[in-house]
Amino acid sequence: MLASYILEILNDNEVFKPDALLEIKSDVNTLLTSEYEPYLEDDLYDRLADRVIEWHLAKNGPIKRAINPNLYR
């Protein structure tokens, strides 16, 4: 659920160039298709964390999101 949310938010052509968008989609797809053997290398997570920060800076802060009752904290 969270990986899909990251893709939804970061799939922003106002912030990222086409090559960065392809990389984001590829990284999230790797997470979504690694159901039986989770992806454990740091590279993918580091890239996505960097993209979240880039997006955050470009948008001048976080966005508010409604509470999802299916997401346990």
C-alpha positions in Angstrom: 0.0 0.0 0.0 2.8 2.4 0.9 4.8 1.6 -2.2 1.8 2.4 -4.4 1.3 5.7 -2.6 4.9 6.6 -3.1 4.6 5.9 -6.8 1.3 8.0 -7.0 2.9 11.0 -5.3 6.4 10.9 -7.0 5.0 10.3 -10.5 5.1 14.0 -11.0 6.4 15.4 -14.3 6.5 18.9 -12.8 9.2 17.8 -10.4 11.1 15.0 -12.2 12.5 14.6 -15.7 11.4 11.6 -17.7 14.5 9.5 -16.9 13.9 10.1 -13.2 10.3 9.1 -13.5 11.3 5.8 -15.2 13.7 5.1 -12.4 11.1 5.8 -9.8 8.5 3.5 -11.5 11.1 0.8 -11.9 12.2 1.0 -8.2 8.6 0.9 -7.0 7.8 -1.9 -9.3 10.7 -3.9 -7.9 9.2 -3.4 -4.4 5.7 -4.4 -5.5 6.8 -7.5 -7.3 9.2 -8.8 -4.6 6.3 -10.4 -2.7 8.0 -13.7 -1.8 11.6 -12.5 -1.6 11.7 -8.9 -0.3 14.3 -6.5 -1.9 16.9 -6.0 0.8 19.6 -3.9 -0.9 20.0 -0.3 0.1 20.3 1.2 -3.3 16.7 1.2 -4.2 15.6 2.6 -0.8 18.3 5.3 -0.9 17.2 6.4 -4.4 13.5 6.6 -3.4 14.3 8.5 -0.1 16.3 11.0 -2.2 13.4 11.4 -4.6 11.0 12.0 -1.7 13.3 14.8 -0.4 13.5 16.3 -3.9 9.8 16.2 -4.2 9.3 17.7 -0.8 11.6 20.6 -1.5 10.0 21.2 -4.9 6.5 21.3 -3.4 7.6 23.4 -0.3 6.5 20.8 2.2 4.4 17.8 2.8 0.9 17.2 1.7 -1.9 16.4 4.1 -3.5 13.0 3.6 -6.7 11.6 5.0 -6.3 8.9 7.6 -6.5 5.5 6.0 -8.2 2.9 8.4 -6.5 0.1 6.5 -3.0 1.4 7.4 -2.0 0.3 10.9 0.5 2.4 12.8 
